[in-house]
Amino acid sequence: MKIKVNWEHKRVKHALERMWLRGISSEDIITAIRRGQKRKQMTSGLIESFYSYFSVIYDELFFKDIALQKIYPVTVKIW
């Protein structure tokens, strides 16, 4: 399934600011989403992916017709 990260959404502005402050590139975000250990947050339904020294919190939509997984990053945390 192909992954597409939507960087134009309103909610992504916060994630982009956090990425720039922490020196994390967009390729790092995609790698974290693919390879990181995932945990679903019970209160909001968002997914948190832990990878290397940071974690990405995002929302995802699946489009099975065209085999596409659309990702909406919410924020980036360093741990």
PDB file of N, CA, C and O in Angstrom, chain B, residues numbered from 101:
ATOM      1  N   MET B 101       0.846  -1.177   0.000  1.00  0.00           N
ATOM      2  CA  MET B 101       0.000   0.000   0.000  1.00  0.00           C
ATOM      3  C   MET B 101       0.891   1.241   0.000  1.00  0.00           C
ATOM      4  O   MET B 101       1.846   1.331   0.772  1.00  0.00           O
ATOM      5  N   LYS B 102       0.578   2.169  -0.850  1.00  0.00           N
ATOM      6  CA  LYS B 102       1.354   3.403  -0.994  1.00  0.00           C
ATOM      7  C   LYS B 102       0.958   4.397   0.109  1.00  0.00           C
ATOM      8  O   LYS B 102      -0.216   4.524   0.454  1.00  0.00           O
ATOM      9  N   ILE B 103       1.953   5.091   0.646  1.00  0.00           N
ATOM     10  CA  ILE B 103       1.728   6.093   1.694  1.00  0.00           C
ATOM     11  C   ILE B 103       1.856   7.483   1.096  1.00  0.00           C
ATOM     12  O   ILE B 103       2.827   7.779   0.400  1.00  0.00           O
ATOM     13  N   LYS B 104       0.859   8.350   1.373  1.00  0.00           N
ATOM     14  CA  LYS B 104       0.920   9.744   0.943  1.00  0.00           C
ATOM     15  C   LYS B 104       0.716  10.611   2.176  1.00  0.00           C
ATOM     16  O   LYS B 104      -0.302  10.505   2.860  1.00  0.00           O
ATOM     17  N   VAL B 105       1.679  11.459   2.450  1.00  0.00           N
ATOM     18  CA  VAL B 105       1.586  12.385   3.584  1.00  0.00           C
ATOM     19  C   VAL B 105       1.039  13.699   3.059  1.00  0.00           C
ATOM     20  O   VAL B 105       1.597  14.289   2.134  1.00  0.00           O
ATOM     21  N   ASN B 106      -0.057  14.155   3.655  1.00  0.00           N
ATOM     22  CA  ASN B 106      -0.694  15.398   3.238  1.00  0.00           C
ATOM     23  C   ASN B 106      -0.102  16.549   4.053  1.00  0.00           C
ATOM     24  O   ASN B 106      -0.454  16.728   5.219  1.00  0.00           O
ATOM     25  N   TRP B 107       0.795  17.329   3.445  1.00  0.00           N
ATOM     26  CA  TRP B 107       1.451  18.437   4.123  1.00  0.00           C
ATOM     27  C   TRP B 107       0.670  19.743   3.986  1.00  0.00           C
ATOM     28  O   TRP B 107       1.084  20.748   4.563  1.00  0.00           O
ATOM     29  N   GLU B 108      -0.448  19.774   3.242  1.00  0.00           N
ATOM     30  CA  GLU B 108      -1.197  21.012   3.023  1.00  0.00           C
ATOM     31  C   GLU B 108      -2.381  21.182   3.968  1.00  0.00           C
ATOM     32  O   GLU B 108      -3.059  22.207   3.900  1.00  0.00           O
ATOM     33  N   HIS B 109      -2.648  20.249   4.818  1.00  0.00           N
ATOM     34  CA  HIS B 109      -3.805  20.314   5.703  1.00  0.00           C
ATOM     35  C   HIS B 109      -3.547  21.305   6.840  1.00  0.00           C
ATOM     36  O   HIS B 109      -2.394  21.505   7.220  1.00  0.00           O
ATOM     37  N   LYS B 110      -4.588  21.926   7.388  1.00  0.00           N
ATOM     38  CA  LYS B 110      -4.436  22.925   8.451  1.00  0.00           C
ATOM     39  C   LYS B 110      -3.770  22.358   9.699  1.00  0.00           C
ATOM     40  O   LYS B 110      -2.960  23.038  10.329  1.00  0.00           O
ATOM     41  N   ARG B 111      -4.099  21.126  10.060  1.00  0.00           N
ATOM     42  CA  ARG B 111      -3.556  20.533  11.270  1.00  0.00           C
ATOM     43  C   ARG B 111      -2.064  20.236  11.155  1.00  0.00           C
ATOM     44  O   ARG B 111      -1.399  20.045  12.173  1.00  0.00           O
ATOM     45  N   VAL B 112      -1.537  20.195   9.965  1.00  0.00           N
ATOM     46  CA  VAL B 112      -0.144  19.828   9.743  1.00  0.00           C
ATOM     47  C   VAL B 112       0.790  20.990  10.068  1.00  0.00           C
ATOM     48  O   VAL B 112       1.986  20.767  10.255  1.00  0.00           O
ATOM     49  N   LYS B 113       0.296  22.201  10.141  1.00  0.00           N
ATOM     50  CA  LYS B 113       1.135  23.368  10.404  1.00  0.00           C
ATOM     51  C   LYS B 113       1.905  23.205  11.720  1.00  0.00           C
ATOM     52  O   LYS B 113       3.088  23.537  11.791  1.00  0.00           O
ATOM     53  N   HIS B 114       1.248  22.704  12.741  1.00  0.00           N
ATOM     54  CA  HIS B 114       1.900  22.496  14.036  1.00  0.00           C
ATOM     55  C   HIS B 114       3.018  21.452  13.917  1.00  0.00           C
ATOM     56  O   HIS B 114       4.100  21.635  14.475  1.00  0.00           O
ATOM     57  N   ALA B 115       2.761  20.381  13.206  1.00  0.00           N
ATOM     58  CA  ALA B 115       3.780  19.328  13.027  1.00  0.00           C
ATOM     59  C   ALA B 115       4.985  19.860  12.265  1.00  0.00           C
ATOM     60  O   ALA B 115       6.122  19.539  12.608  1.00  0.00           O
ATOM     61  N   LEU B 116       4.752  20.664  11.243  1.00  0.00           N
ATOM     62  CA  LEU B 116       5.862  21.242  10.478  1.00  0.00           C
ATOM     63  C   LEU B 116       6.724  22.153  11.340  1.00  0.00           C
ATOM     64  O   LEU B 116       7.951  22.116  11.247  1.00  0.00           O
ATOM     65  N   GLU B 117       6.097  22.966  12.174  1.00  0.00           N
ATOM     66  CA  GLU B 117       6.856  23.843  13.065  1.00  0.00           C
ATOM     67  C   GLU B 117       7.703  23.025  14.030  1.00  0.00           C
ATOM     68  O   GLU B 117       8.862  23.364  14.272  1.00  0.00           O
ATOM     69  N   ARG B 118       7.145  21.957  14.583  1.00  0.00           N
ATOM     70  CA  ARG B 118       7.877  21.098  15.516  1.00  0.00           C
ATOM     71  C   ARG B 118       9.024  20.381  14.812  1.00  0.00           C
ATOM     72  O   ARG B 118      10.094  20.206  15.397  1.00  0.00           O
ATOM     73  N   MET B 119       8.817  19.968  13.575  1.00  0.00           N
ATOM     74  CA  MET B 119       9.880  19.314  12.804  1.00  0.00           C
ATOM     75  C   MET B 119      11.050  20.263  12.600  1.00  0.00           C
ATOM     76  O   MET B 119      12.202  19.884  12.814  1.00  0.00           O
ATOM     77  N   TRP B 120      10.763  21.500  12.185  1.00  0.00           N
ATOM     78  CA  TRP B 120      11.813  22.477  11.926  1.00  0.00           C
ATOM     79  C   TRP B 120      12.601  22.792  13.194  1.00  0.00           C
ATOM     80  O   TRP B 120      13.825  22.916  13.155  1.00  0.00           O
ATOM     81  N   LEU B 121      11.891  22.924  14.330  1.00  0.00           N
ATOM     82  CA  LEU B 121      12.561  23.225  15.588  1.00  0.00           C
ATOM     83  C   LEU B 121      13.477  22.087  16.040  1.00  0.00           C
ATOM     84  O   LEU B 121      14.507  22.327  16.670  1.00  0.00           O
ATOM     85  N   ARG B 122      13.103  20.860  15.721  1.00  0.00           N
ATOM     86  CA  ARG B 122      13.852  19.696  16.200  1.00  0.00           C
ATOM     87  C   ARG B 122      14.807  19.112  15.165  1.00  0.00           C
ATOM     88  O   ARG B 122      15.514  18.147  15.457  1.00  0.00           O
ATOM     89  N   GLY B 123      14.839  19.674  13.974  1.00  0.00           N
ATOM     90  CA  GLY B 123      15.761  19.210  12.943  1.00  0.00           C
ATOM     91  C   GLY B 123      15.398  17.868  12.343  1.00  0.00           C
ATOM     92  O   GLY B 123      16.280  17.070  12.024  1.00  0.00           O
ATOM     93  N   ILE B 124      14.108  17.611  12.186  1.00  0.00           N
ATOM     94  CA  ILE B 124      13.630  16.344  11.623  1.00  0.00           C
ATOM     95  C   ILE B 124      13.098  16.609  10.226  1.00  0.00           C
ATOM     96  O   ILE B 124      12.307  17.531  10.024  1.00  0.00           O
ATOM     97  N   SER B 125      13.526  15.808   9.265  1.00  0.00           N
ATOM     98  CA  SER B 125      13.112  16.020   7.881  1.00  0.00           C
ATOM     99  C   SER B 125      11.828  15.246   7.565  1.00  0.00           C
ATOM    100  O   SER B 125      11.384  14.407   8.348  1.00  0.00           O
ATOM    101  N   SER B 126      11.253  15.541   6.420  1.00  0.00           N
ATOM    102  CA  SER B 126      10.031  14.845   6.007  1.00  0.00           C
ATOM    103  C   SER B 126      10.302  13.376   5.704  1.00  0.00           C
ATOM    104  O   SER B 126       9.422  12.537   5.896  1.00  0.00           O
ATOM    105  N   GLU B 127      11.513  13.050   5.232  1.00  0.00           N
ATOM    106  CA  GLU B 127      11.870  11.639   5.012  1.00  0.00           C
ATOM    107  C   GLU B 127      11.926  10.884   6.332  1.00  0.00           C
ATOM    108  O   GLU B 127      11.545   9.715   6.397  1.00  0.00           O
ATOM    109  N   ASP B 128      12.406  11.557   7.398  1.00  0.00           N
ATOM    110  CA  ASP B 128      12.434  10.930   8.719  1.00  0.00           C
ATOM    111  C   ASP B 128      11.023  10.615   9.203  1.00  0.00           C
ATOM    112  O   ASP B 128      10.792   9.577   9.824  1.00  0.00           O
ATOM    113  N   ILE B 129      10.093  11.500   8.921  1.00  0.00           N
ATOM    114  CA  ILE B 129       8.698  11.286   9.324  1.00  0.00           C
ATOM    115  C   ILE B 129       8.121  10.068   8.614  1.00  0.00           C
ATOM    116  O   ILE B 129       7.465   9.236   9.240  1.00  0.00           O
ATOM    117  N   ILE B 130       8.361   9.962   7.312  1.00  0.00           N
ATOM    118  CA  ILE B 130       7.844   8.826   6.547  1.00  0.00           C
ATOM    119  C   ILE B 130       8.484   7.522   7.030  1.00  0.00           C
ATOM    120  O   ILE B 130       7.804   6.501   7.132  1.00  0.00           O
ATOM    121  N   THR B 131       9.777   7.550   7.325  1.00  0.00           N
ATOM    122  CA  THR B 131      10.454   6.365   7.851  1.00  0.00           C
ATOM    123  C   THR B 131       9.873   5.966   9.203  1.00  0.00           C
ATOM    124  O   THR B 131       9.674   4.780   9.469  1.00  0.00           O
ATOM    125  N   ALA B 132       9.602   6.940  10.049  1.00  0.00           N
ATOM    126  CA  ALA B 132       9.020   6.655  11.360  1.00  0.00           C
ATOM    127  C   ALA B 132       7.633   6.044  11.223  1.00  0.00           C
ATOM    128  O   ALA B 132       7.275   5.149  11.989  1.00  0.00           O
ATOM    129  N   ILE B 133       6.858   6.509  10.271  1.00  0.00           N
ATOM    130  CA  ILE B 133       5.516   5.963  10.069  1.00  0.00           C
ATOM    131  C   ILE B 133       5.589   4.531   9.551  1.00  0.00           C
ATOM    132  O   ILE B 133       4.782   3.689   9.946  1.00  0.00           O
ATOM    133  N   ARG B 134       6.538   4.249   8.679  1.00  0.00           N
ATOM    134  CA  ARG B 134       6.668   2.900   8.125  1.00  0.00           C
ATOM    135  C   ARG B 134       7.271   1.907   9.113  1.00  0.00           C
ATOM    136  O   ARG B 134       6.767   0.792   9.252  1.00  0.00           O
ATOM    137  N   ARG B 135       8.348   2.298   9.803  1.00  0.00           N
ATOM    138  CA  ARG B 135       9.123   1.356  10.606  1.00  0.00           C
ATOM    139  C   ARG B 135       8.886   1.441  12.104  1.00  0.00           C
ATOM    140  O   ARG B 135       9.226   0.509  12.832  1.00  0.00           O
ATOM    141  N   GLY B 136       8.315   2.526  12.575  1.00  0.00           N
ATOM    142  CA  GLY B 136       8.208   2.741  14.014  1.00  0.00           C
ATOM    143  C   GLY B 136       7.188   1.849  14.700  1.00  0.00           C
ATOM    144  O   GLY B 136       6.272   1.320  14.070  1.00  0.00           O
ATOM    145  N   GLN B 137       7.367   1.696  16.002  1.00  0.00           N
ATOM    146  CA  GLN B 137       6.423   0.952  16.815  1.00  0.00           C
ATOM    147  C   GLN B 137       5.192   1.824  17.032  1.00  0.00           C
ATOM    148  O   GLN B 137       5.310   2.974  17.455  1.00  0.00           O
ATOM    149  N   LYS B 138       4.019   1.283  16.747  1.00  0.00           N
ATOM    150  CA  LYS B 138       2.799   2.080  16.772  1.00  0.00           C
ATOM    151  C   LYS B 138       1.950   1.781  18.010  1.00  0.00           C
ATOM    152  O   LYS B 138       1.911   0.660  18.517  1.00  0.00           O
ATOM    153  N   ARG B 139       1.276   2.830  18.470  1.00  0.00           N
ATOM    154  CA  ARG B 139       0.354   2.716  19.586  1.00  0.00           C
ATOM    155  C   ARG B 139      -0.830   3.637  19.306  1.00  0.00           C
ATOM    156  O   ARG B 139      -0.645   4.801  18.951  1.00  0.00           O
ATOM    157  N   LYS B 140      -2.041   3.117  19.466  1.00  0.00           N
ATOM    158  CA  LYS B 140      -3.234   3.931  19.231  1.00  0.00           C
ATOM    159  C   LYS B 140      -3.604   4.652  20.520  1.00  0.00           C
ATOM    160  O   LYS B 140      -3.675   4.036  21.583  1.00  0.00           O
ATOM    161  N   GLN B 141      -3.839   5.952  20.424  1.00  0.00           N
ATOM    162  CA  GLN B 141      -4.240   6.738  21.584  1.00  0.00           C
ATOM    163  C   GLN B 141      -5.738   6.550  21.797  1.00  0.00           C
ATOM    164  O   GLN B 141      -6.531   6.771  20.881  1.00  0.00           O
ATOM    165  N   MET B 142      -6.117   6.151  22.981  1.00  0.00           N
ATOM    166  CA  MET B 142      -7.498   5.788  23.255  1.00  0.00           C
ATOM    167  C   MET B 142      -8.452   6.981  23.259  1.00  0.00           C
ATOM    168  O   MET B 142      -9.599   6.847  22.832  1.00  0.00           O
ATOM    169  N   THR B 143      -8.007   8.130  23.726  1.00  0.00           N
ATOM    170  CA  THR B 143      -8.921   9.260  23.860  1.00  0.00           C
ATOM    171  C   THR B 143      -9.247   9.922  22.529  1.00  0.00           C
ATOM    172  O   THR B 143     -10.387  10.324  22.297  1.00  0.00           O
ATOM    173  N   SER B 144      -8.251  10.037  21.654  1.00  0.00           N
ATOM    174  CA  SER B 144      -8.478  10.784  20.411  1.00  0.00           C
ATOM    175  C   SER B 144      -8.554   9.900  19.175  1.00  0.00           C
ATOM    176  O   SER B 144      -9.031  10.349  18.132  1.00  0.00           O
ATOM    177  N   GLY B 145      -8.099   8.661  19.264  1.00  0.00           N
ATOM    178  CA  GLY B 145      -8.112   7.780  18.103  1.00  0.00           C
ATOM    179  C   GLY B 145      -6.949   8.005  17.156  1.00  0.00           C
ATOM    180  O   GLY B 145      -6.906   7.405  16.082  1.00  0.00           O
ATOM    181  N   LEU B 146      -6.005   8.857  17.533  1.00  0.00           N
ATOM    182  CA  LEU B 146      -4.826   9.092  16.713  1.00  0.00           C
ATOM    183  C   LEU B 146      -3.800   7.989  16.961  1.00  0.00           C
ATOM    184  O   LEU B 146      -3.910   7.238  17.930  1.00  0.00           O
ATOM    185  N   ILE B 147      -2.808   7.895  16.085  1.00  0.00           N
ATOM    186  CA  ILE B 147      -1.774   6.882  16.188  1.00  0.00           C
ATOM    187  C   ILE B 147      -0.449   7.565  16.483  1.00  0.00           C
ATOM    188  O   ILE B 147      -0.118   8.589  15.887  1.00  0.00           O
ATOM    189  N   GLU B 148       0.305   6.984  17.412  1.00  0.00           N
ATOM    190  CA  GLU B 148       1.633   7.496  17.737  1.00  0.00           C
ATOM    191  C   GLU B 148       2.658   6.444  17.320  1.00  0.00           C
ATOM    192  O   GLU B 148       2.572   5.283  17.718  1.00  0.00           O
ATOM    193  N   SER B 149       3.619   6.867  16.519  1.00  0.00           N
ATOM    194  CA  SER B 149       4.655   5.973  16.018  1.00  0.00           C
ATOM    195  C   SER B 149       5.996   6.382  16.621  1.00  0.00           C
ATOM    196  O   SER B 149       6.463   7.501  16.407  1.00  0.00           O
ATOM    197  N   PHE B 150       6.618   5.463  17.380  1.00  0.00           N
ATOM    198  CA  PHE B 150       7.897   5.710  18.040  1.00  0.00           C
ATOM    199  C   PHE B 150       9.018   5.218  17.141  1.00  0.00           C
ATOM    200  O   PHE B 150       8.999   4.078  16.676  1.00  0.00           O
ATOM    201  N   TYR B 151       9.994   6.085  16.899  1.00  0.00           N
ATOM    202  CA  TYR B 151      11.119   5.711  16.046  1.00  0.00           C
ATOM    203  C   TYR B 151      12.344   6.512  16.448  1.00  0.00           C
ATOM    204  O   TYR B 151      12.254   7.723  16.650  1.00  0.00           O
ATOM    205  N   SER B 152      13.475   5.856  16.563  1.00  0.00           N
ATOM    206  CA  SER B 152      14.762   6.486  16.865  1.00  0.00           C
ATOM    207  C   SER B 152      14.656   7.332  18.132  1.00  0.00           C
ATOM    208  O   SER B 152      14.484   6.771  19.213  1.00  0.00           O
ATOM    209  N   TYR B 153      14.750   8.643  18.043  1.00  0.00           N
ATOM    210  CA  TYR B 153      14.709   9.528  19.206  1.00  0.00           C
ATOM    211  C   TYR B 153      13.467  10.415  19.234  1.00  0.00           C
ATOM    212  O   TYR B 153      13.385  11.333  20.050  1.00  0.00           O
ATOM    213  N   PHE B 154      12.499  10.152  18.353  1.00  0.00           N
ATOM    214  CA  PHE B 154      11.299  10.980  18.300  1.00  0.00           C
ATOM    215  C   PHE B 154      10.074  10.113  18.036  1.00  0.00           C
ATOM    216  O   PHE B 154      10.185   8.936  17.692  1.00  0.00           O
ATOM    217  N   SER B 155       8.911  10.719  18.203  1.00  0.00           N
ATOM    218  CA  SER B 155       7.667  10.040  17.867  1.00  0.00           C
ATOM    219  C   SER B 155       6.791  10.994  17.058  1.00  0.00           C
ATOM    220  O   SER B 155       6.863  12.214  17.206  1.00  0.00           O
ATOM    221  N   VAL B 156       5.975  10.407  16.211  1.00  0.00           N
ATOM    222  CA  VAL B 156       5.078  11.164  15.345  1.00  0.00           C
ATOM    223  C   VAL B 156       3.650  10.786  15.700  1.00  0.00           C
ATOM    224  O   VAL B 156       3.317   9.603  15.764  1.00  0.00           O
ATOM    225  N   ILE B 157       2.813  11.774  15.929  1.00  0.00           N
ATOM    226  CA  ILE B 157       1.395  11.533  16.173  1.00  0.00           C
ATOM    227  C   ILE B 157       0.658  11.946  14.908  1.00  0.00           C
ATOM    228  O   ILE B 157       0.821  13.060  14.411  1.00  0.00           O
ATOM    229  N   TYR B 158      -0.158  11.028  14.396  1.00  0.00           N
ATOM    230  CA  TYR B 158      -0.813  11.284  13.116  1.00  0.00           C
ATOM    231  C   TYR B 158      -2.171  10.605  13.041  1.00  0.00           C
ATOM    232  O   TYR B 158      -2.492   9.717  13.830  1.00  0.00           O
ATOM    233  N   ASP B 159      -2.950  11.044  12.076  1.00  0.00           N
ATOM    234  CA  ASP B 159      -4.239  10.444  11.745  1.00  0.00           C
ATOM    235  C   ASP B 159      -4.090   9.827  10.363  1.00  0.00           C
ATOM    236  O   ASP B 159      -3.355  10.353   9.528  1.00  0.00           O
ATOM    237  N   GLU B 160      -4.769   8.735  10.115  1.00  0.00           N
ATOM    238  CA  GLU B 160      -4.621   8.080   8.822  1.00  0.00           C
ATOM    239  C   GLU B 160      -5.974   7.681   8.254  1.00  0.00           C
ATOM    240  O   GLU B 160      -6.912   7.363   8.985  1.00  0.00           O
ATOM    241  N   LEU B 161      -6.046   7.707   6.945  1.00  0.00           N
ATOM    242  CA  LEU B 161      -7.224   7.256   6.201  1.00  0.00           C
ATOM    243  C   LEU B 161      -6.774   6.227   5.183  1.00  0.00           C
ATOM    244  O   LEU B 161      -5.722   6.376   4.561  1.00  0.00           O
ATOM    245  N   PHE B 162      -7.574   5.177   5.014  1.00  0.00           N
ATOM    246  CA  PHE B 162      -7.270   4.142   4.040  1.00  0.00           C
ATOM    247  C   PHE B 162      -8.241   4.234   2.871  1.00  0.00           C
ATOM    248  O   PHE B 162      -9.449   4.363   3.065  1.00  0.00           O
ATOM    249  N   PHE B 163      -7.705   4.166   1.657  1.00  0.00           N
ATOM    250  CA  PHE B 163      -8.496   4.117   0.439  1.00  0.00           C
ATOM    251  C   PHE B 163      -8.166   2.795  -0.251  1.00  0.00           C
ATOM    252  O   PHE B 163      -7.199   2.711  -1.008  1.00  0.00           O
ATOM    253  N   LYS B 164      -8.968   1.768   0.010  1.00  0.00           N
ATOM    254  CA  LYS B 164      -8.677   0.432  -0.503  1.00  0.00           C
ATOM    255  C   LYS B 164      -8.879   0.334  -2.011  1.00  0.00           C
ATOM    256  O   LYS B 164      -8.260  -0.509  -2.661  1.00  0.00           O
ATOM    257  N   ASP B 165      -9.736   1.184  -2.579  1.00  0.00           N
ATOM    258  CA  ASP B 165      -9.990   1.149  -4.028  1.00  0.00           C
ATOM    259  C   ASP B 165      -8.701   1.381  -4.812  1.00  0.00           C
ATOM    260  O   ASP B 165      -8.423   0.690  -5.793  1.00  0.00           O
ATOM    261  N   ILE B 166      -7.919   2.366  -4.362  1.00  0.00           N
ATOM    262  CA  ILE B 166      -6.701   2.738  -5.087  1.00  0.00           C
ATOM    263  C   ILE B 166      -5.427   2.371  -4.323  1.00  0.00           C
ATOM    264  O   ILE B 166      -4.338   2.811  -4.691  1.00  0.00           O
ATOM    265  N   ALA B 167      -5.557   1.566  -3.261  1.00  0.00           N
ATOM    266  CA  ALA B 167      -4.425   1.093  -2.442  1.00  0.00           C
ATOM    267  C   ALA B 167      -3.561   2.262  -1.964  1.00  0.00           C
ATOM    268  O   ALA B 167      -2.366   2.331  -2.252  1.00  0.00           O
ATOM    269  N   LEU B 168      -4.200   3.186  -1.220  1.00  0.00           N
ATOM    270  CA  LEU B 168      -3.517   4.378  -0.748  1.00  0.00           C
ATOM    271  C   LEU B 168      -3.793   4.576   0.737  1.00  0.00           C
ATOM    272  O   LEU B 168      -4.926   4.426   1.195  1.00  0.00           O
ATOM    273  N   GLN B 169      -2.754   4.912   1.474  1.00  0.00           N
ATOM    274  CA  GLN B 169      -2.862   5.254   2.886  1.00  0.00           C
ATOM    275  C   GLN B 169      -2.491   6.723   3.022  1.00  0.00           C
ATOM    276  O   GLN B 169      -1.345   7.099   2.776  1.00  0.00           O
ATOM    277  N   LYS B 170      -3.453   7.559   3.415  1.00  0.00           N
ATOM    278  CA  LYS B 170      -3.225   8.993   3.521  1.00  0.00           C
ATOM    279  C   LYS B 170      -2.954   9.347   4.981  1.00  0.00           C
ATOM    280  O   LYS B 170      -3.718   8.977   5.872  1.00  0.00           O
ATOM    281  N   ILE B 171      -1.860  10.067   5.213  1.00  0.00           N
ATOM    282  CA  ILE B 171      -1.386  10.399   6.557  1.00  0.00           C
ATOM    283  C   ILE B 171      -1.527  11.905   6.788  1.00  0.00           C
ATOM    284  O   ILE B 171      -1.171  12.713   5.930  1.00  0.00           O
ATOM    285  N   TYR B 172      -2.058  12.269   7.972  1.00  0.00           N
ATOM    286  CA  TYR B 172      -2.150  13.659   8.396  1.00  0.00           C
ATOM    287  C   TYR B 172      -1.365  13.815   9.699  1.00  0.00           C
ATOM    288  O   TYR B 172      -1.913  13.545  10.768  1.00  0.00           O
ATOM    289  N   PRO B 173      -0.085  14.248   9.648  1.00  0.00           N
ATOM    290  CA  PRO B 173       0.684  14.422  10.890  1.00  0.00           C
ATOM    291  C   PRO B 173       0.079  15.511  11.764  1.00  0.00           C
ATOM    292  O   PRO B 173      -0.359  16.545  11.260  1.00  0.00           O
ATOM    293  N   VAL B 174       0.055  15.279  13.077  1.00  0.00           N
ATOM    294  CA  VAL B 174      -0.488  16.251  14.029  1.00  0.00           C
ATOM    295  C   VAL B 174       0.638  16.951  14.771  1.00  0.00           C
ATOM    296  O   VAL B 174       0.656  18.179  14.859  1.00  0.00           O
ATOM    297  N   THR B 175       1.585  16.171  15.308  1.00  0.00           N
ATOM    298  CA  THR B 175       2.709  16.763  16.017  1.00  0.00           C
ATOM    299  C   THR B 175       3.870  15.785  16.054  1.00  0.00           C
ATOM    300  O   THR B 175       3.721  14.600  15.758  1.00  0.00           O
ATOM    301  N   VAL B 176       5.033  16.312  16.426  1.00  0.00           N
ATOM    302  CA  VAL B 176       6.259  15.529  16.542  1.00  0.00           C
ATOM    303  C   VAL B 176       6.826  15.776  17.937  1.00  0.00           C
ATOM    304  O   VAL B 176       6.971  16.919  18.370  1.00  0.00           O
ATOM    305  N   LYS B 177       7.146  14.671  18.640  1.00  0.00           N
ATOM    306  CA  LYS B 177       7.691  14.793  19.994  1.00  0.00           C
ATOM    307  C   LYS B 177       9.062  14.128  20.051  1.00  0.00           C
ATOM    308  O   LYS B 177       9.318  13.132  19.375  1.00  0.00           O
ATOM    309  N   ILE B 178       9.936  14.703  20.875  1.00  0.00           N
ATOM    310  CA  ILE B 178      11.221  14.076  21.155  1.00  0.00           C
ATOM    311  C   ILE B 178      11.116  13.453  22.531  1.00  0.00           C
ATOM    312  O   ILE B 178      10.568  14.059  23.451  1.00  0.00           O
ATOM    313  N   TRP B 179      11.640  12.244  22.676  1.00  0.00           N
ATOM    314  CA  TRP B 179      11.567  11.561  23.975  1.00  0.00           C
ATOM    315  C   TRP B 179      12.893  11.094  24.431  1.00  0.00           C
ATOM    316  O   TRP B 179      13.003  10.501  25.504  1.00  0.00           O
TER     317      TRP B 179
END
